[in-house]
Amino acid sequence: MNDTPVIAVVGSGPIGSAYARELLEAHPTARVVMFEAGPQLTAVPGASVRNITDPGEKDLARERSQGPQAGALRVSLGLPAGTVVEGMFTARQGTHLLDFGGEGSAHAPTFPAAAASTNVGGMGAHWTCATPRPSDTERVDFIDDREWDALIDRAEQLLHVQSAAFADSGVGAAIRALLAEAQGGEPAPSTLPVAGDPQPDGSMRWAGADVVLGPLADPASPLAARFELRDLSLVRRIVVDGARATGVEVEDLRTHATTTVAADLVVVAADAFRTPQLLWASGIRPAALGRYLSEHPVVISTVALSAAQMSRFATEADLDAELARRALNPVDPVAAVNRIPFAEPGHPFSLQVMYAEQPPFPLPADHPLAGNRWGYVNMGYGMRKRPRVEDGVTFSDEELDYRGLPNMTIEYALTEAEEAEIADATARLRRIGETLGTFVTEPRLLPNGSSLHFQGTTRLGTADDGTSVADPHSRVWGFENVYVGGNGTIPTATTMNPTLMSVALAVRGARDAAGRV
Ligand code: FAD
């Protein structure tokens, strides 16, 4: 037994951060070294880019997160300069497409919107912070209710989840009343829990990996002395000796020097594509690795809120109060957010409804719905994708990606079961939109991969039977000291935003891991 065991954590997103925090809080002497391929963007590591008020600084932070599509960073890392070939789709700000069209790009014609973030804090520096709890069959069935509730409670603490954010909004309440009318039964609309800290002035400080790290990122805390974060440090391989990992091989992307760092335990939380990629590159290749890829098909639309309908439940004063709150942060004006959660039977989808004073794209001044006094809602249904072995990512030993790791090919298809639920949800979105107002954009299904909630590729399971990659505590089958974390561990078909669930699974994994070092 080593008195001061070293734990290597690969990836600095919310999940790697949850592992680091839980491990250090559970173990009195262990040290955690966290490796992150991307740059640190904010003074406190992993803070949400949405909290940056200066628009230029915010743009730069997003650009620096865009890995192979990151312009100046691309050049600074010694990658060939020049224009990145435009793909068919544009990545969301702060992310880069996996299939970005340039040299070393992944191949994902059937999952074209798949994207990643490469920066300290991962996608958690860019996320929308929606943190609903999974329900019914969205949950895993191998953790009993009591333990599960405690894990979710802990995950909510780590992420600073507010269950009643913006609950005081009169506009939000009016939208909920109209949603309830259109829904005409259970489940009832409710406010959407979000991760962040409400400020005294009514604005929100959004949560990122910074709040999950908590004391680890506070130099005054004794835990910080046992934690080290190395940015621009790409883990190329887990070094394995039989059934044990003995360390990680790391390239310093500033100097390109590669060193091996000895470790007593390795946690890989490098997102749902790069976690299985690193395992594959390390010769850790369970049959289910990369398979069972799922996400949520997403149908969205924007609706201009009807004055007549909204006035039934809200006053002009409510509207003014809502607009005043949004004006507190003009760069990131978020307020009333509502949802109708997943429930079986009857509502096998999640609906999210975000209030906005402007549509997400500029309308011409003479457009009949431009400058709508009561504003707009952006609505989206998330639907299930049933996990199938056919859907997934494969890795090539011959063709390397832009980092020199085994390149990825993603294969993915919706089946009749999904098509039927998509059609149902689209019809509901139309009905609800008509109750709320007038469509600015008709309901439309986004391209595969658009949810950014990629699941299943390192899924957990109760038996080493080829249908899972890790055990119910996230320990990779056949290895004593290798853990996986992130949305890839979720084995179920879900419709909700997955980060809260993945943090809960990480808390469980970290507690198990702490007992082994
Ligand atoms: P990530 O946050 O992706 O972090 C993984 C990190 O690992 C990355 O920083 C990456 O650079 C690093 N890495 C990869 N490979 C290596 C390597 N070999 N060596 C070293 N480092 C490596 N989820 C929700 O639940 N609710 C939302 O509202 C929501 N909205 C979103 C909105 C946007 C715009 C985006 C981009 C995402 C959103 N998500 C949302 C998804 C959410 O951000 C992810 O679920 C979450 O960040 C996953 O955490 P993670 O730590 O597993 O992975």
Boltz pocket constraint, residues with backbone or C-beta under 6 A from the ligand:
constraints:
  - pocket:
      binder: B
      contacts: [[A, 10], [A, 11], [A, 12], [A, 13], [A, 14], [A, 15], [A, 16], [A, 17], [A, 35], [A, 36], [A, 37], [A, 38], [A, 92], [A, 93], [A, 94], [A, 95], [A, 116], [A, 117], [A, 118], [A, 119], [A, 120], [A, 121], [A, 122], [A, 123], [A, 124], [A, 125], [A, 126], [A, 127], [A, 128], [A, 129], [A, 130], [A, 131], [A, 233], [A, 234], [A, 235], [A, 236], [A, 269], [A, 270], [A, 271], [A, 274], [A, 275], [A, 278], [A, 451], [A, 452], [A, 453], [A, 485], [A, 486], [A, 487], [A, 497], [A, 498], [A, 499], [A, 500], [A, 502]]
      max_distance: 6.0
